[in-house]
Amino acid sequence: MSMELISVMGVVEKQLQMTEHQGLALRTLFNGMKQMQDDVSEKFEEVQIMVQEVRDSVTINDVEGYQLQNAVRIRSNKLTKDRYKESDGEFKALVGKYRRMIWSKLKQQFEVAKYSHIRRIDFEDAISFVEDFRPEDYI
């Protein structure tokens, strides 16, 4: 073999060694990045679960409680007016009867002891329940 060929072979061998080292470094870097991605995905799922647990435990606030009270008041008045004349002596008592029935069925529907324990994420459903309430559905 000529000296020139031996010199070229040495350069090629050195280049191969460098390429192998770079490949190993890239593989190590890739594996580290992959592990970080897996760790972040796992932590993200844990955070999502915790956020959902918090959302599920947060109850309605004062404004929403007032809106719910107002909806019950309006619905009980409407139910009574639709069924009885305001001139009836028992009109106010009948309004109270419907109001108590709505509150009772609302708490049953959302499985709470007090309406203020209704979860915030259920607030819109609670309003809809009150607005659509029909005593006939519970007789």
Backbone as ProteinMPNN parsed JSONL, in Angstrom:
{"seq_chain_A": "MSMELISVMGVVEKQLQMTEHQGLALRTLFNGMKQMQDDVSEKFEEVQIMVQEVRDSVTINDVEGYQLQNAVRIRSNKLTKDRYKESDGEFKALVGKYRRMIWSKLKQQFEVAKYSHIRRIDFEDAISFVEDFRPEDYI", "coords_chain_A": {"N_chain_A": [[0.83, -1.17, 0.0], [0.321, 2.181, -0.668], [1.744, 5.158, 0.745], [0.133, 7.324, 0.581], [-2.441, 6.201, 0.316], [-2.633, 4.901, 2.772], [-2.65, 7.11, 4.422], [-5.038, 8.343, 3.621], [-6.845, 6.334, 4.377], [-6.507, 6.446, 7.123], [-7.561, 8.982, 7.659], [-10.208, 8.584, 6.872], [-10.906, 6.592, 8.706], [-10.68, 8.027, 11.092], [-12.686, 9.902, 10.621], [-14.943, 8.219, 10.571], [-14.905, 7.334, 13.23], [-15.434, 9.746, 14.547], [-17.978, 10.284, 13.524], [-19.368, 8.115, 14.567], [-19.155, 8.727, 17.303], [-20.562, 11.146, 17.314], [-23.059, 10.186, 16.53], [-23.668, 8.557, 18.725], [-23.762, 10.528, 20.699], [-25.927, 12.029, 19.734], [-27.939, 10.062, 19.919], [-28.03, 9.703, 22.7], [-28.833, 12.278, 23.472], [-31.333, 12.387, 22.171], [-32.698, 10.268, 23.517], [-32.773, 11.339, 26.094], [-34.369, 13.626, 25.656], [-36.732, 12.381, 24.865], [-37.422, 11.045, 27.222], [-37.863, 13.262, 28.865], [-40.097, 14.354, 27.575], [-41.983, 12.305, 28.005], [-42.099, 12.423, 30.813], [-43.139, 15.039, 31.171], [-45.616, 14.765, 29.888], [-46.843, 12.906, 31.565], [-46.926, 14.367, 33.983], [-48.545, 16.463, 33.158], [-50.992, 15.174, 32.733], [-51.536, 14.438, 35.382], [-51.859, 16.971, 36.525], [-54.108, 17.863, 35.116], [-56.046, 16.093, 36.136], [-56.042, 16.874, 38.827], [-56.944, 19.537, 38.548], [-59.52, 19.08, 37.562], [-60.624, 17.788, 39.782], [-60.614, 19.9, 41.601], [-62.332, 21.7, 40.275], [-64.653, 20.196, 40.396], [-65.227, 20.293, 43.078], [-65.735, 22.894, 43.795], [-68.192, 25.106, 44.869], [-71.295, 26.881, 44.118], [-71.163, 30.464, 43.876], [-71.921, 33.532, 45.729], [-73.303, 35.293, 43.992], [-74.285, 33.561, 42.033], [-75.872, 31.992, 43.698], [-77.798, 33.88, 44.436], [-78.944, 34.314, 41.908], [-80.049, 31.805, 41.457], [-81.91, 31.682, 43.568], [-83.585, 33.737, 42.738], [-84.531, 32.679, 40.319], [-86.008, 30.499, 41.297], [-87.932, 31.876, 42.77], [-89.266, 33.305, 40.715], [-90.174, 31.152, 39.132], [-91.855, 29.729, 40.93], [-93.836, 31.641, 41.409], [-94.887, 31.902, 38.816], [-95.842, 29.286, 38.307], [-97.885, 29.159, 40.213], [-99.577, 31.283, 39.423], [-100.364, 30.317, 36.943], [-102.066, 28.291, 37.657], [-103.849, 29.08, 39.632], [-105.985, 31.76, 40.781], [-104.935, 35.053, 41.531], [-106.472, 36.311, 43.339], [-107.345, 34.418, 45.066], [-107.589, 33.403, 48.439], [-105.638, 31.796, 49.437], [-103.433, 32.125, 47.883], [-100.752, 33.099, 48.373], [-99.869, 31.139, 50.124], [-99.897, 28.948, 48.445], [-97.951, 29.677, 46.591], [-95.718, 29.518, 48.258], [-95.792, 26.775, 48.788], [-95.18, 25.668, 46.232], [-92.675, 26.8, 45.929], [-91.181, 25.607, 48.027], [-91.353, 22.977, 47.137], [-89.917, 23.081, 44.72], [-87.345, 23.782, 45.691], [-86.809, 21.52, 47.254], [-86.864, 19.387, 45.371], [-84.854, 20.229, 43.68], [-82.56, 20.055, 45.324], [-82.584, 17.306, 45.727], [-82.165, 16.441, 43.099], [-79.53, 17.297, 42.601], [-78.217, 16.121, 44.62], [-77.555, 17.287, 47.197], [-77.374, 18.755, 50.483], [-77.885, 21.395, 50.985], [-78.85, 24.053, 48.871], [-76.806, 25.771, 48.298], [-74.611, 24.197, 48.126], [-74.44, 23.179, 45.643], [-72.502, 22.33, 42.856], [-70.345, 24.528, 41.033], [-69.933, 23.893, 38.366], [-72.293, 22.722, 37.771], [-74.145, 24.681, 37.781], [-75.534, 25.975, 35.587], [-77.118, 23.834, 34.74], [-78.687, 23.567, 37.01], [-80.129, 25.966, 37.003], [-81.574, 25.575, 34.633], [-83.056, 23.336, 35.414], [-84.748, 24.477, 37.359], [-86.117, 26.401, 35.807], [-87.486, 24.756, 34.036], [-89.062, 23.28, 35.668], [-91.767, 21.204, 36.614], [-94.469, 20.517, 38.582], [-96.094, 18.313, 38.172], [-94.457, 16.319, 37.251], [-93.53, 15.101, 39.48], [-95.478, 13.927, 40.917]], "CA_chain_A": [[0.0, 0.0, 0.0], [1.103, 3.409, -0.743], [1.635, 6.05, 1.897], [-1.011, 8.184, 0.336], [-3.614, 5.384, 0.613], [-2.631, 4.695, 4.22], [-3.028, 8.4, 4.989], [-6.476, 8.513, 3.335], [-7.531, 5.357, 5.213], [-6.442, 6.988, 8.48], [-8.515, 10.098, 7.724], [-11.55, 7.988, 6.804], [-11.154, 5.916, 9.986], [-10.914, 9.091, 12.072], [-14.009, 10.464, 10.311], [-15.911, 7.217, 11.027], [-14.944, 7.378, 14.689], [-16.124, 10.983, 14.922], [-19.384, 10.1, 13.173], [-19.924, 7.194, 15.57], [-19.282, 9.492, 18.546], [-21.669, 12.096, 17.134], [-24.286, 9.384, 16.541], [-23.91, 8.167, 20.117], [-24.172, 11.739, 21.409], [-27.287, 12.332, 19.28], [-28.827, 9.048, 20.484], [-28.163, 10.027, 24.113], [-29.641, 13.491, 23.518], [-32.693, 11.998, 21.79], [-33.283, 9.487, 24.611], [-33.05, 12.279, 27.177], [-35.521, 14.438, 25.26], [-37.898, 11.492, 24.878], [-37.765, 10.831, 28.628], [-38.436, 14.52, 29.346], [-41.442, 14.451, 26.996], [-42.816, 11.347, 28.736], [-42.293, 12.967, 32.156], [-44.021, 16.2, 31.065], [-46.956, 14.259, 29.572], [-47.367, 12.287, 32.785], [-47.225, 15.442, 34.932], [-49.672, 17.211, 32.608], [-52.192, 14.385, 33.034], [-51.777, 14.559, 36.817], [-52.368, 18.322, 36.764], [-55.477, 17.885, 34.595], [-56.884, 15.372, 37.1], [-56.182, 17.729, 40.01], [-57.788, 20.678, 38.181], [-60.896, 18.578, 37.499], [-61.067, 17.561, 41.164], [-60.893, 21.22, 42.183], [-63.551, 22.195, 39.632], [-65.788, 19.412, 40.877], [-65.488, 20.56, 44.488], [-66.065, 24.302, 43.992], [-69.64, 25.299, 44.861], [-71.745, 28.16, 43.562], [-70.807, 31.649, 44.668], [-73.07, 34.313, 46.196], [-74.054, 35.821, 42.843], [-75.018, 32.437, 41.453], [-76.905, 31.645, 44.676], [-78.866, 34.868, 44.287], [-79.614, 34.038, 40.63], [-80.836, 30.592, 41.651], [-83.055, 32.082, 44.397], [-84.463, 34.532, 41.884], [-85.173, 31.755, 39.371], [-87.012, 29.747, 42.054], [-89.012, 32.826, 43.07], [-90.003, 33.554, 39.475], [-90.854, 29.927, 38.706], [-92.952, 29.41, 41.854], [-94.913, 32.605, 41.133], [-95.501, 31.567, 37.525], [-96.614, 28.058, 38.475], [-99.098, 29.456, 40.975], [-100.446, 32.122, 38.582], [-100.914, 29.484, 35.871], [-102.999, 27.303, 38.193], [-104.797, 29.688, 40.574], [-106.191, 33.207, 40.649], [-104.246, 35.804, 42.589], [-107.462, 36.758, 44.326], [-107.577, 33.343, 46.032], [-107.044, 33.702, 49.753], [-104.488, 30.921, 49.707], [-102.449, 32.29, 46.806], [-99.39, 33.181, 48.928], [-99.535, 29.82, 50.68], [-99.634, 28.062, 47.306], [-96.63, 30.077, 46.081], [-94.759, 28.92, 49.186], [-95.808, 25.319, 48.576], [-94.406, 25.395, 45.015], [-91.286, 27.194, 46.171], [-90.577, 24.536, 48.827], [-91.248, 21.785, 46.29], [-88.798, 23.301, 43.78], [-86.086, 23.667, 46.44], [-86.645, 20.129, 47.675], [-86.527, 18.553, 44.205], [-83.556, 20.699, 43.191], [-81.531, 19.452, 46.179], [-82.563, 15.871, 45.398], [-81.578, 16.282, 41.764], [-78.086, 17.511, 42.64], [-77.717, 15.347, 45.758], [-76.929, 18.183, 48.173], [-78.211, 19.075, 51.638], [-78.234, 22.808, 50.837], [-78.681, 24.455, 47.478], [-75.517, 26.467, 48.163], [-73.572, 23.181, 47.905], [-74.434, 22.782, 44.235], [-71.199, 22.64, 42.247], [-70.38, 25.597, 40.02], [-70.046, 23.343, 37.009], [-73.686, 22.301, 37.603], [-75.011, 25.848, 37.958], [-76.428, 26.154, 34.433], [-78.093, 22.741, 34.8], [-79.603, 23.869, 38.112], [-81.029, 27.018, 36.507], [-82.477, 24.928, 33.671], [-83.96, 22.495, 36.191], [-85.752, 25.353, 37.966], [-86.934, 27.014, 34.757], [-88.308, 23.716, 33.396], [-89.728, 22.487, 36.719], [-93.213, 20.974, 36.549], [-94.858, 19.689, 39.738], [-96.72, 17.082, 37.681], [-93.419, 15.297, 37.058], [-93.155, 14.521, 40.784], [-96.693, 13.445, 41.6]], "C_chain_A": [[0.88, 1.241, 0.0], [0.842, 4.275, 0.48], [0.421, 6.954, 1.776], [-2.31, 7.452, 0.693], [-3.732, 5.145, 2.116], [-3.082, 5.985, 4.908], [-4.523, 8.652, 4.801], [-7.284, 7.585, 4.229], [-7.553, 5.849, 6.666], [-7.448, 8.113, 8.668], [-9.939, 9.564, 7.738], [-11.898, 7.309, 8.137], [-11.449, 6.946, 11.084], [-12.309, 9.694, 11.874], [-15.11, 9.521, 10.773], [-16.033, 7.235, 12.552], [-15.691, 8.617, 15.188], [-17.621, 10.87, 14.65], [-20.064, 9.175, 14.177], [-20.113, 7.904, 16.905], [-20.439, 10.487, 18.46], [-23.013, 11.361, 17.175], [-24.664, 8.968, 17.951], [-24.391, 9.367, 20.932], [-25.607, 12.125, 21.03], [-28.3, 11.348, 19.866], [-29.08, 9.344, 21.963], [-29.053, 11.257, 24.291], [-31.102, 13.174, 23.207], [-33.387, 11.236, 22.918], [-33.638, 10.377, 25.799], [-34.266, 13.138, 26.883], [-36.811, 13.614, 25.301], [-38.365, 11.266, 26.309], [-38.405, 12.089, 29.222], [-39.866, 14.681, 28.84], [-42.401, 13.522, 27.736], [-43.125, 11.864, 30.139], [-43.274, 14.134, 32.141], [-45.45, 15.738, 30.768], [-47.612, 13.66, 30.808], [-47.772, 13.356, 33.797], [-48.44, 16.252, 34.463], [-50.982, 16.482, 32.896], [-52.541, 14.481, 34.512], [-52.372, 15.922, 37.151], [-53.808, 18.431, 36.27], [-56.438, 17.206, 35.569], [-57.111, 16.237, 38.334], [-57.083, 18.93, 39.721], [-59.252, 20.243, 38.138], [-61.449, 18.328, 38.895], [-61.413, 18.876, 41.848], [-62.183, 21.777, 41.598], [-64.786, 21.484, 40.163], [-66.156, 19.748, 42.322], [-65.892, 22.008, 44.757], [-67.579, 24.478, 43.857], [-69.999, 26.685, 44.344], [-71.365, 29.312, 44.492], [-72.074, 32.428, 45.036], [-73.932, 34.838, 45.049], [-74.892, 34.7, 42.217], [-76.132, 31.968, 42.392], [-78.09, 32.592, 44.582], [-79.644, 34.615, 42.994], [-80.507, 32.806, 40.744], [-82.078, 30.89, 42.504], [-84.078, 32.842, 43.561], [-85.215, 33.635, 40.896], [-86.268, 30.945, 40.066], [-88.206, 30.646, 42.374], [-89.89, 33.054, 41.846], [-90.807, 32.322, 39.064], [-92.027, 29.586, 39.624], [-94.125, 30.372, 41.659], [-95.643, 32.252, 39.847], [-96.36, 30.31, 37.637], [-97.939, 28.336, 39.191], [-100.07, 30.277, 40.136], [-101.094, 31.308, 37.47], [-102.032, 28.573, 36.369], [-104.102, 27.906, 39.072], [-104.923, 31.174, 40.286], [-105.504, 33.903, 41.817], [-105.205, 36.262, 43.672], [-107.786, 35.668, 45.346], [-106.892, 33.69, 47.343], [-105.781, 32.918, 50.046], [-103.357, 31.1, 48.693], [-101.012, 32.3, 47.337], [-98.941, 31.842, 49.495], [-99.19, 28.839, 49.559], [-98.288, 28.388, 46.651], [-95.556, 29.431, 46.953], [-94.665, 27.413, 49.021], [-94.979, 24.953, 47.345], [-92.932, 25.711, 45.214], [-90.55, 26.113, 46.971], [-90.384, 23.272, 47.996], [-90.065, 21.908, 45.325], [-87.472, 23.129, 44.516], [-85.811, 22.214, 46.805], [-86.197, 19.25, 46.508], [-85.181, 18.95, 43.603], [-82.426, 20.052, 44.0], [-81.447, 17.941, 45.948], [-81.847, 15.632, 44.074], [-80.056, 16.369, 41.802], [-77.42, 16.881, 43.871], [-76.911, 16.201, 46.746], [-77.908, 18.448, 49.314], [-78.699, 20.523, 51.579], [-78.011, 23.191, 49.381], [-77.342, 25.146, 47.256], [-74.357, 25.484, 47.965], [-73.562, 22.646, 46.483], [-73.11, 23.219, 43.622], [-71.36, 23.713, 41.172], [-70.549, 25.043, 38.623], [-71.468, 22.856, 36.729], [-74.659, 23.482, 37.653], [-76.001, 26.02, 36.808], [-77.502, 25.065, 34.401], [-79.123, 22.998, 35.899], [-80.61, 24.941, 37.69], [-82.039, 26.412, 35.53], [-83.503, 24.054, 34.392], [-85.092, 23.345, 36.767], [-86.685, 25.91, 36.893], [-87.88, 26.011, 34.102], [-89.137, 22.916, 34.401], [-91.232, 22.434, 36.51], [-93.577, 20.058, 37.705], [-95.437, 18.339, 39.317], [-95.707, 15.96, 37.488], [-93.07, 14.566, 38.348], [-94.367, 14.021, 41.573], [-96.925, 11.994, 41.242]], "O_chain_A": [[1.97, 1.308, 0.568], [-0.174, 4.124, 1.158], [-0.225, 7.293, 2.768], [-3.192, 8.044, 1.317], [-4.834, 5.185, 2.663], [-3.828, 5.933, 5.886], [-5.196, 9.121, 5.719], [-8.301, 7.997, 4.785], [-8.556, 5.666, 7.357], [-8.11, 8.197, 9.703], [-10.776, 10.025, 8.514], [-13.018, 7.426, 8.635], [-12.352, 6.757, 11.898], [-13.021, 9.962, 12.842], [-16.117, 9.976, 11.315], [-17.136, 7.159, 13.094], [-16.478, 8.543, 16.131], [-18.437, 11.312, 15.458], [-21.198, 9.421, 14.588], [-21.129, 7.704, 17.571], [-21.201, 10.65, 19.413], [-23.977, 11.841, 17.77], [-25.834, 9.018, 18.331], [-25.305, 9.25, 21.748], [-26.404, 12.499, 21.891], [-29.394, 11.748, 20.266], [-30.216, 9.248, 22.429], [-29.925, 11.276, 25.16], [-32.004, 13.641, 23.903], [-34.539, 11.525, 23.242], [-34.676, 10.193, 26.434], [-35.102, 13.356, 27.759], [-37.855, 14.107, 25.728], [-39.565, 11.293, 26.584], [-39.366, 12.001, 29.985], [-40.748, 15.097, 29.591], [-43.52, 13.922, 28.058], [-44.258, 11.765, 30.608], [-44.148, 14.214, 33.003], [-46.398, 16.271, 31.344], [-48.796, 13.881, 31.062], [-48.84, 13.264, 34.403], [-49.262, 16.673, 35.277], [-51.973, 17.112, 33.264], [-53.715, 14.593, 34.863], [-53.287, 16.017, 37.969], [-54.645, 19.033, 36.944], [-57.538, 17.708, 35.796], [-58.232, 16.328, 38.835], [-57.9, 19.302, 40.563], [-60.126, 20.96, 38.624], [-62.614, 18.622, 39.164], [-62.392, 18.956, 42.589], [-63.036, 22.273, 42.335], [-65.835, 22.099, 40.356], [-67.288, 19.507, 42.74], [-66.351, 22.316, 45.856], [-68.177, 24.058, 42.866], [-69.136, 27.543, 44.158], [-71.262, 29.155, 45.708], [-73.179, 32.015, 44.684], [-75.16, 34.824, 45.136], [-76.07, 34.89, 41.914], [-77.211, 31.59, 41.935], [-79.243, 32.166, 44.64], [-80.873, 34.695, 42.988], [-81.602, 32.776, 40.182], [-83.169, 30.408, 42.2], [-85.283, 32.613, 43.67], [-86.41, 33.825, 40.672], [-87.335, 30.727, 39.492], [-89.356, 30.222, 42.261], [-91.117, 33.0, 41.936], [-91.976, 32.43, 38.693], [-93.089, 29.193, 39.14], [-95.282, 29.96, 41.736], [-96.872, 32.296, 39.792], [-97.477, 30.272, 37.123], [-98.982, 27.805, 38.811], [-101.268, 29.996, 40.135], [-102.236, 31.568, 37.092], [-102.861, 28.128, 35.575], [-105.165, 27.307, 39.235], [-104.069, 31.767, 39.627], [-105.495, 33.402, 42.941], [-104.792, 36.566, 44.791], [-108.419, 35.938, 46.367], [-105.772, 34.2, 47.364], [-104.945, 33.358, 50.835], [-102.423, 30.298, 48.661], [-100.152, 31.592, 46.813], [-97.779, 31.458, 49.363], [-98.299, 28.002, 49.709], [-97.572, 27.489, 46.21], [-94.595, 28.86, 46.438], [-93.578, 26.841, 49.104], [-94.163, 24.032, 47.402], [-92.057, 24.992, 44.734], [-89.426, 25.746, 46.63], [-89.375, 22.579, 48.133], [-89.307, 20.956, 45.137], [-86.579, 22.425, 44.042], [-84.681, 21.744, 46.672], [-85.261, 18.461, 46.642], [-84.456, 18.104, 43.078], [-81.453, 19.56, 43.43], [-80.358, 17.368, 45.971], [-81.024, 14.724, 43.956], [-79.369, 15.609, 41.119], [-76.232, 17.08, 44.126], [-75.767, 15.892, 47.082], [-79.123, 18.373, 49.13], [-79.787, 20.84, 52.059], [-77.082, 22.701, 48.74], [-76.801, 25.112, 46.151], [-73.238, 25.903, 47.668], [-72.77, 21.764, 46.152], [-72.654, 24.34, 43.843], [-72.386, 23.787, 40.495], [-71.224, 25.643, 37.787], [-71.816, 22.602, 35.576], [-75.872, 23.287, 37.575], [-77.196, 26.193, 37.048], [-78.657, 25.337, 34.076], [-80.301, 22.679, 35.733], [-81.8, 24.833, 37.985], [-83.231, 26.714, 35.602], [-84.678, 24.036, 34.024], [-86.261, 22.971, 36.672], [-87.905, 25.891, 37.057], [-88.965, 26.386, 33.659], [-89.836, 21.977, 34.021], [-91.886, 23.448, 36.268], [-93.057, 18.947, 37.805], [-95.286, 17.344, 40.025], [-96.061, 14.783, 37.554], [-92.397, 13.535, 38.321], [-94.265, 13.73, 42.765], [-97.892, 11.39, 41.706]]}, "name": "protein", "num_of_chains": 1, "seq": "MSMELISVMGVVEKQLQMTEHQGLALRTLFNGMKQMQDDVSEKFEEVQIMVQEVRDSVTINDVEGYQLQNAVRIRSNKLTKDRYKESDGEFKALVGKYRRMIWSKLKQQFEVAKYSHIRRIDFEDAISFVEDFRPEDYI"}
